[in-house]
Amino acid sequence: MGSALDALIELLDLETIEVNIFRGVSPDEERQRVFGGQVAGQALIAAGRTVEHGWPVHSLHAYFLRPGDPTRPILYDVDRIRDGRSFTTRRVVAIQKGRAIFNLSASFHREEPGPDHQLAMPHVPPPDSLPTYKQRLAPWKDQLGDWYDRPRPIDVRYVTDPPFDRKSALADAHQQVWIRADGRLPDDPLLHACVVAYASDLTLLDTTTLPHSRSGWDEGYMMASLDHAMWFHRPFRADEWLLYDMESPTSHAARGFAMGNIFGSNGDLVVSVVQEGLIRPV
């Protein structure tokens, strides 16, 4: 297992402070605010640790309320909303400096039979035939400095040209990436769900910039997640290749809206994601 993935697993292994209260930290990186995927993953871990019967997560709905300070710990306060016979619901508030910075509702569902259908997985090149993320970034190596060489816990392979390498605006805001944890994960379904929650925030909001020949790297944009929702449809492993198929139906009033479907390499639709984010010109 790579050291970057070890660090992510440690990041998601929250400290138990009291019943229903957990504490998490941020990595020692030069960030102005806490990465949204990190706080979402940590909050989902906190919620899942209070679900005593171990049912799998089926959905989460989250709001990013204030920028998190990466130099301070984050407290996660879990409210056990309901323990039902088929569904369990939790609410988690992430707190820094006495104020809520993030709010998450998560639902866990006892597995049961029912009707089954899904969208077909798009036909794309296999991940091993595509350049690595570092290979994609190589033209900007000198500009990126230490950030270029930083180990990353998620292996990302762009199927479409990445937003930072688009030469012109696109008629449709659509992109595809293969993602997986860069190493083997323990056999804990909650951990796999949290790793995908973390990874789902890496590329989705960038999709909203594609029709404008811009990217989140541009100094002319301030970009931040506002809310994020996920539905977990079928079992999967986050350390096996997953195709993330993303599109942005609309952007307006400095808010960009994007949707994504995540498929297993066997064609199963395993997760659906929706996000709205701030894309404010500055």
N, C-alpha and C positions, 0 to 999 in steps of 0.2 A: 504494500500500500504506500502511495506517495506521501511525502511529508505534508504537502498542501492539503490532501484529503484527510490525513490524520488531524491536521489543525482544524478543519471544518467539523469533523466528528467531535473533537474536543469542544469546539464552539457551541455545538448543539447539545452537549452533555451538561445541562444546567445544574447549578447547585441548589439543593433543597434548603430553604431558609426556615420554613414553617409549613404546616398543612396548607396547601393551595398557594403557597408563595415560593417563587423560584428566582434565582439570580443568574444573569448571563453577562458575558463581557464581549467586547469587540476585538478583532485582531489589531495588532500593532501596525497599522498602515496609515499612510498620509491621506486621510479622507476628511472632508469638511463635515460630513454627516454619516450616520450609520447606513450601510447598504440595506435597502428595503427587503431584499430576499433573506438577509440574515435575521432581521427582527421577525419576519413572518415565520421562518423556520423555527426559531427559538420559541415563539408563542405557540406554535402547533405542538412542539415537544412538550411544553408546559401543560397544554390542554390534554394531550394524550396520556400523560403520566397520572392523571386523575381518573382515567377510565379504567376501572378495576377489572372488567371482564375482557379487555383487550380487543374490542371490536375495531375493525379498520375505519379510518377516516373516510367520509364520503363527500364532504364539502367544507370549504372555508370561505368566509367573507370578511374582508379586512379594510380598515381605513388608516391611512397614514396622517396623523394629526399634527405633529410637529417634527422638525428635524431632530434626530437622535445625536447625542454627543458621543463620538467614538472613544473618548478618553474616560468615560464614566461607566460604571456598571448599569445594567437595566434590570429593574424588578418586574416580574411577571406575576400578576395577581389573578388567580383563576376563580371564577364563579361557577359553581356546579348547578347550572340552570335546571337540568332535567336528566333523570335516569329512567328511561322508559323500557318497555319490553322489546322494542325493535330499534329505537333511536336514543342516543345520548347526546346532549347538547351542552357545550361549554362556552363561556365568554371569558376572554383574557384581555386585561388591560396592561400595557407596558408603561412603566413609570420611570421617569428621570427627574431629579430635582423637585419632587413632589407633584409633578404634572404628568398627565397622560400624553404619551407621544404616539401611541398606536393602540388600536382596538381591533380585536379579532373575535368572530363567532365561528365555532367549529362544530360540526355534527359527525357523529360516529354511528354506523349502521350495522346491525347484526346481519350477516350474510344469509340470503334467502333466495329461492328460485323465482324466476319471472321471465317475461318476454325479452328477446335479445335481438337487436339489430344495431348497425353502425354505419357511418360514412366509410367509404373505401379509402385506404391509405394512398396518397399520391405516389406516382412512380418517380423515383429520384435516384441519382447515383449512390452507390454504397459509401459509407463513411470512410472506409480505408482507402478509397480512391481519391479522396479530397485532401487539400492542404490542411495542415494543422493551423491552429490559431496563430501561433508564432510565425509560421511561414506566411500567413496572410498579412501579418503586421510588419514583416521584415522591411518593406520600403520606408517605414516610419521609425525604424529602430533608433536612429540617432536622436530624433525628436523626443521619443518616449523615455529614454534613459533607463533608470532602474525599473520602471514600470514594465518595460518590455521583457526583462529577464525574471520577473516575479513568478514563482510557481503558482499554478492555478488548480483548484480542486476539481473543476469541471472541464472536461475535454469538449471543446466546441468546434465543429466542422461546418463551415458555411456551404450550403448547396447553391444558393443564389449569391450574387456579389454582395459583400457586406456593406452596410450603410456608409461607412467611412471611405469606401472605395467606389461609390456610385459617381459616375461622371455627369449625369443629368437626371432631371426629375422623371419619375415613373408615372404612367397613367394609372396604374393600380399599386396600392401600397401592400406589397406581399413579399415575404421572405421565408426561407426555410433553413433550418440548421439541424444537424445531428448533435445530440448532447449525451453525455454519460459521466458518472463520477470517474475520476482518473485513478482507479484502483478498485480493489475489492472491498465491499461493505459487509458488515455483520448482517446476519439473517433476521433483521428486525423490520417488519413492514412499516412501522411508524417512522423509523429513521429514513427509509427509502422515500416515503412521502415528503418528509421534511427536506431532504436533499433536492427533490424535484421542485418543491416550493421555492427553495433558494435559487435554483437554476432558472426557474420560469421568469424571474425578474431581470435576468441578465440581458436579454435581447428584445423583449416584447415591445417596450415603449419606443425603441428605435424605429419600429415599423411605421409609426405615425409620421416620421420625418421624410419618408421616401418620396412622396409626391412633390416635395419642395427642394429636392437636390441638396439636402442638408443632413446632418447627423448629430447625435448627442455630443460628439467631440467638438462641434463648432462653438466658438466663444460667443456667438451671437444668440445662443439659446440658453435659457435656464430650464432644466428638465428635472422632474421629481415625480415619483409615484404618488397618486392621490388615493386610489382604492384598487383592490385586487381580489378577485374571486376565483376559486378553483373547484372543480368537481372531479372526483376520483372514481372512474367507472369500472376498471378492471385491475386485477393484480399486475404488478410489474416489478422489475428490479432497476434501481437507479444507476447501477454499475454496469448495465447492458445498454447498448445503443438505443436511443429514443429519437424519433423524428419530430421536431417541433415546427409545425406548419402555421404561420402567422399572417394575419392581414389586419388592416386598419380601415374600417368602413367610413370613418369621418373624423375630422378635427375641426374645432370651432371654439372661439372665445378663450383661446390659450389653453384648451384642453384637448388632448389627443386620446382617441378611443381605439383599442386594439383587442383582437381576439386570437386565440391560438388553440390548436388541437395537437395533442402529443400521442404519437403512435409507437407501439413496440415494433421491433424489427420483424416480428412475425405478422404484422398487419393489424394487431388489435389496437383500437382506440382506447387508450388507458386514462387520459386526463384531458379535460377542457379548461381553458383559462380565459378570463376577461380582465382587462385592466384599463383604467383611465389615468392619465398623468398630465401634469403641468408641462406645457411646452411654450413658455413665455419668451418672446423676443426681448433681448436686453440691449 
